[in-house]
Amino acid sequence: MTINGGISFWYASDPTAPTTPPRAPLTAHATADVVIVGGGYTGLWTAYYLKRAAPDLRVTVLEQAFCGYGASGRNGGWLYNGIAGRDRYAALHGHPAALRLQQAMNDTVTEVVDTAAAEGIDADVHRGGVLEVARTPAQLTRLRAFHANELSFGETDRELYDAAATRARVDVAGALGSSWTPHGARIHPLKLVTGLAAACERLGVVIHESTPVTGIAPGRAVTPYGTVRAPHVLRCTEGFTAALKGQRRSWLPMNSSMIVTAPLPASVWESLNWSDAATLGDTAHAYMYAQRTADGRIALGGRGAPYRFGSRAAGAGNTGRTEPATITALTELLTSFFPRLAGTEVTHAWSGVLGVPRDWCATVSLDRATGLGWAGGYVGSGVATSNLAARTLRDLVLGEPTDLTTLPWVGHRVRRWEPEPLRWLGVHALYAAYRAADRREESTGSPRTTPLARLADRVAGRH
């Protein structure tokens, strides 16, 4: 039987995962030097780096449920060097500026791995890189263009494989080619976030869980149990941002869903050639992402129902429950990639939300006049990007001009999403178009991306 919801498989598989919030909620008004809203990767990394840089700084984290309750405890466990919006930043600020951003992301993968090790966080880290495969001629054309583009941003250690070399890395059915980067690792997302929260507390960070923030304003974060006043208030809420007053149209809460198999025997892993635990993705328009877990399962994710009317996904996704049709679709995708897994038990399914800005660009900002700051809009690439954002927020709060504070994503502003019902209609139409484009490319075998997908990209603001 498939366990549906319960936050995620990561919670079910981690004996140290909290079953009830272990940290006390806020009970009265309080003061701090920095108050951080959100106890996920962005908020906790920011608190961690602030206290490391300035031990006397009073840092408070306010979390509506418990640390890792959102995307940080539900994601696919891809620690890799992708960042949303890099090519747009190249167009806006020039190629050298975007090249610096990419190099910073490359370094961030190592930063997370090394910091976790230094703090004694065992997050099942395996640096096998990221393998992205093409399974249709159109996907192969996009893959080659993607590979060349990554080389132009300094990834000289990236490798391009033909069909045979791809199958030697991971035996994906119908794979025509792939691109591999060493700048990636498999992690257990929950073990990272719970270990990070503990590291923050060792440094003296105050974390209040079960403390929803109902309003953010200059100098204060308001909760039902009291107000925390601080010169700096940092919003680190990603896919839950739409639930805050005045933020409903800032970032769209996009749903993503995952399944995980029962542990696979050694003979199956040998037949799949998936020996180095590289994370696995593809170049379809409605793309997938997968990893080989430390206990020998395949965890695979993709889009189900992408968005709920009125940006309600931030609330509706709390339980992590996944629609049966989505579980079926992800299971079919799994067996399409690996036909020998037909009939393999799917033990868990879950869902969560991620933050999507209107131009699909991740950003980090601090308004010095008000003390209000924020980071996010990672579009599903937040495991590593959150760390870079946190170190950047640290430097901005401390008022120290650094290489990070001059990266092109700092201070980037974007227009808000359209009002309803245009928002709901637009998002569902876009993803219907992407799925239709994938089906058409598969059926025709054309090496060219279908015009339907190119139109969807322009309407979405992705290009």
N, C-alpha and C positions, 0 to 999 in steps of 0.2 A: 504494500500500500504506500502511495506517495504522501508524505507529510507536506501539506500545503500551508505555507506561511510560517508562523512562529518566528518572525523576524528573518531568519536565514539559516541555511545549513551551517554556516560558520558558527552560529550560536549553539546549534545542536552538537557540533563536533568539538567544542572547546569546553573542557570541564571547569575552566576558571570563569566562564561567561556569567555575567550577573543574571540571576533569575528575578531578583527584585532590586530596585535601585539601592546601592549600598551607601550612597553619599547623601547627606542631609540636604533638604531643600533650604532655600533662603527663608528666614523666619522674621526678619525685621529690616528696616532701612540700613544701608551700609555704604561705606566709601571705599574707593580704591584709586590707584593711579591709572589703571587700564581695566575696563570691563569688556569681556569678550562674550558675545552672544553666539552660542553654538558649541557643542562639545564633540564635534567630529574632528577629522584630520586637520582642517584649516585652523580651527580655534585652538586645539591642543598644541599643534606645532607652534603657533604664534605665542602662546603662553610659555611654552618650553624655551623658545629662543629668547624671548624677552627676559625671562628669569636667569638664563645663562649669561646674558650680556649685562644685565643690571640686577644683581641679586636683591637689592633693597627695594626694588619696584614692587608695589602691591598689585598683584594681578588676580582678578576674579573671573571665573568662567561660569556662565549660566547656561544650563542645558535643560530643555523642556522635558526630556524623558531620562535617558541615561547615555553616557558617552558611547558613541558608536551606534546609536539607535537608528540614524539615518543611513546615507549612502556609505559611510565609512565602515559600517558593519554588514553591508549587504552586497558590496561590489564584487567584480569578477577576479580581484586579486592580481591585476596587471600593474606592476610598478614599472613604468616605461617612460620614454622620453618624448612622447607626443604631447603637443600643447595646442589647444583650440585657438585658431585665429592667426597662426604664425604667418601664413601667406598674405593675409590681409594687412598685417603689420608691416610686411615687406613693401606692400604697395603704398601704404600711408607714410612710412618713415624711412624707406630705403632698405635695400638688401643687407647692408652691413649691420644695421640695427637689429633686424630679424635674425641674422646669423648669430649675433651675441645672445639673443634670447634662446635660440636652439642650443647653443653651447652650454648655456646655463642649465637647460633642461637635461642635457647629457650628464652634466656633473651632478645633478640632483639625484639621479638614480643611485650613484655611489654614495652621496650624502645620506640618503635614507638607510641604505644597507649598513653603512659604517656606524651611523648614530644608533640604530637599533642594536647592533652588536655591542657598542660601548655601554649602552644602558641595560644590557642583559635581557633584551626582548627577543624571545624565540618565536619568530613569526613564520616559520617554515620557509625561509627565504631560499630560493634556488635561482642563481643567475644563469639561466639558459637562453636569455635573449627573447626576441619576439619574431615569430615566423608568420608572415601574411601571405596567403595563398590566392591563386586565381584558378577558377574552375570553368570559366567560359572564355572564348576568344576576346570578348569585350572586356572582361575582367583582366585578362592578360595585358591588353593594351593599356588599361588604366594602371596596372601594377608596374609596368615598365616606365610609364611616365612618372608615377609616384617615386619609384626607385631613383630615377635620374634627378628628380627634384630634391630628394633627400641628400643625394651626393652634392648638389649645388649649395646645400646648407651645411657642408662640412663633415658629413657622415662618410668619411672615406673608408671606414671599417665595415660598412654595410655590404652584404653579399647578395647577388642575384642568382637564382637557381633555375634550371630547366625542370621539366617534368620528372626526369629520373632522379635528379639530385633532391628535388622536393620530397619524393617518396622515400628517399633514404633518410631524410630528417623526420618526417611524419608521413605515414602512408595514407594520405587523404584521397578518397576515391575521386577520379576525374581531374586531379590537380594537373594543370598545364605549366605551372611555374610558381615561384615564390620569391619573396624578398625577406632577408633576415638581418636584424640588427642586434648587436650584442648589448645595446643599452636598454636592457629590460630584465625583469626578474619575476618569478612566481612568488606570491606571498599568501599567507592566511590573513585576510583583512582585519578580522576581529582581534586576533592576537596582537597585531600591530597597534590598534587603537587602544585596547585595554592596557597594554604595556606602556604606551605613551602617556596615558592618563596617570598611571602610577608614577612614571618618571616626573611628570609635572608636580605631583603632590610632594615627591621627595625634595623638589626644589623650593617648595613653599607656596605653590599656586593653590588658591582656594577654588574648589569646584563644587557648585551647587547643582544637584540633579533634581528632577521633578519640579523644575522651576521655569515655566513658560514665560517668555518675554512678550508682553502685550504692546509695548511701544518703545521706540528708540528716538531720542532727541539729543541735541547737544548737551553734553554733561551728564546724561542719565540714561539708564535702562530700567524700564518700568515692568514690574511683575505683580501678580495678585497678592504677593506676600511682602512686598516692600520694594523700594527703589534703590538701586545701586548708583551712586553718583561718582563720576570719574572724569578727569579732563579728556580722556580718550575712550570712545565707545566704538568697538569694532564688530561689524556684522559679518559673521562667518556661518551663514545658514544655508547656502547652496540651494538644493531643491525645495527647501522649506521656506525660502524667502517670500514667496507669494502669500504666505499666511500672515505676514507682518502688515500692520496698518500702513497704507500708502505704497505698498510694494507689489500689489497683485499683478501688475503688468510689467514689472522690471525684468524678472527672469521666469521663463516658462518651466514649470515642473514636469519634465518628461519622464515617463515611466519606462523602466527596463526590467526584464524578467529573466530568471535563471532556473535551471534544473541541474541536478547532480545525480550521477549513477551510483549504484552499489559499487564497492571495491571490485576492481577487475583483476583476474588472476594473472600471474607473471607471463603465462603463455600468450594471453591476449596482448599485453603490452609489447611483448617481443614481436608479435605479428604486425603491430601498428608502427613499429620502429620509433616510437615516441620515448626515447631513452633519456634525453637530456632535459626534459621538462620545460622546453621552450613554451611560452604562451602562444596561443594560436588564434589567428584572425583571418578574415578574408576581405576581398575587395568588391563584394556585392554592395548594392545601394542600401539594402536593408541588412546591414552587416551583422556578423556574429563574433563572439569572443569566447575563448575557452582556455582552460588550464588543466594540467595533470596535478591533482592534489597530492599532498604529502602522504596520504593514506591510500593512494592508488585508485582514485575515482577520476571521472571527467566531469568538470563543472563547466556548463555551457550557457551562454546568455544571448539575448537579442531583444528586439522590440516586440511587444504584444500590442495591447491597446495603448497607443503612445501618449494619450493626453485625455484628461477628464474635464468636462465643461466647467468653466469658471475657475480654472486653476485649482480645482479641489483635490488634485492628485496628492498634494502634500499631506492632506488629511486622510484621504482614502487609502493611501499606500502604507499607512502605519503598521497594519498587521502583516504586511508582506504577502498577502494572499494573491494568488495568480489565477486568472480565468482558465477553466479547463481547456478551451480552444487554444490558448497560448501554450499550455503544457504539451498539448498534442503537436502543435507546430514545431516547438523546440525539440521534441523527441524525434519527429520526422527529420529535422535538420541534422540531428546527431547521427541518425542511421544513414542519412544521405552522405555525410562525410565518411562514416565508418560503417559500411553495410554489415560487417561481421558482428556488430553490436545489436542487431535486430533481436528484440526480445529481452534485452538487458533491462534490469529493474531500474526505474527512476525513483530514488528514495526521498528526494526533497524537491520542492519548488517554492520560489519566493519572488517578491518584486520589491522595487524601491523607486525613488525619484532622484533625478539629477537636474541641475540648473542649466538652462539654455538661454543666453542673451539673444536679442533679435538679430545680431550680426554674427552669432556663433563665435564670439571672441572672449576668451578668458581675460580677466582684468583684476588689478589690485590698485586701490586708491586710498588716499587719506586727505581730507579737507582740513588744512591747518587752521582755518578760521573757526571751524566748529568742533574740531576734534573727532569728527565722525569718519570712520574708515570701513572698508569692506574688501572682500576678496572672494572670487568664485567665478561662476559661469564656465565651469570646466568642460561641459558637454561630454561627460563620461570619462574624462582623462585626468581625474583629480587625485589619484593615489600619489603620484609624484608631484603634479603641479601644485597641490596644496602645500607641499613643503617649500617650494620656491616662493609661493605667495606669502607664506608665513615669515620666511626670512626677510622678504622685502617689506612686509608690514612692520617687522621689528625695526628695520633701519629707518623707515618713515616715522614711526612713533618716537624713536630716539633722536630724530632730527639729524641723522648722519648721512650726508650725501655719499653714496657708494656706487659701485658698478651695478648693483641690483636696482637701486632707485632710479637709474637712468635707462632701464630697459623699456622698450616701446609699449609694453602693456600697462605701464604705470600711468594712472590718471585717465585711461581711455573711457570715453562716455559713448553711450549708444542709445538710440531712441527706444521707446517702450513698445511692447507688443500691442497689437490691435485689440480693441474691445471685443467682447463677445456679442454675437455668435461668430464673428469673423475669425477669432482666434481658434475656436474649436473646429470650424469648418476648414480653415486653412491647414492646420496641422494634420487632420485626418485625411484630407485630400492629398497632401504631400506624401504621406507614408503609403497611401493606396497607390500613388503614382510610382513610388520607388519599388514597391512589390511587383507592380505590373511591369515595370522596366526590367526587373530581374527575370521575370518569367519570359518576357519577349527576347531578351538577350540569350537566354538558355535555349529557347525553341528555334531561333533563327541561326544561331552560331555566327552572327556577324561580329567582326572585330571592333566595330564602332559602338560607342555608348549611344543608346537610344535617345533621340531628341526629347522624349518624355522626361527622362532623368535630368537632362541638361536644363530643361525648362523648370523642373521642380527645384533644382539647385539655385537657380536665379531668383525664383519666387521666395524660397526659404531664406535667402540672404547668405547662403553658404559660400558663394563665389561672387 
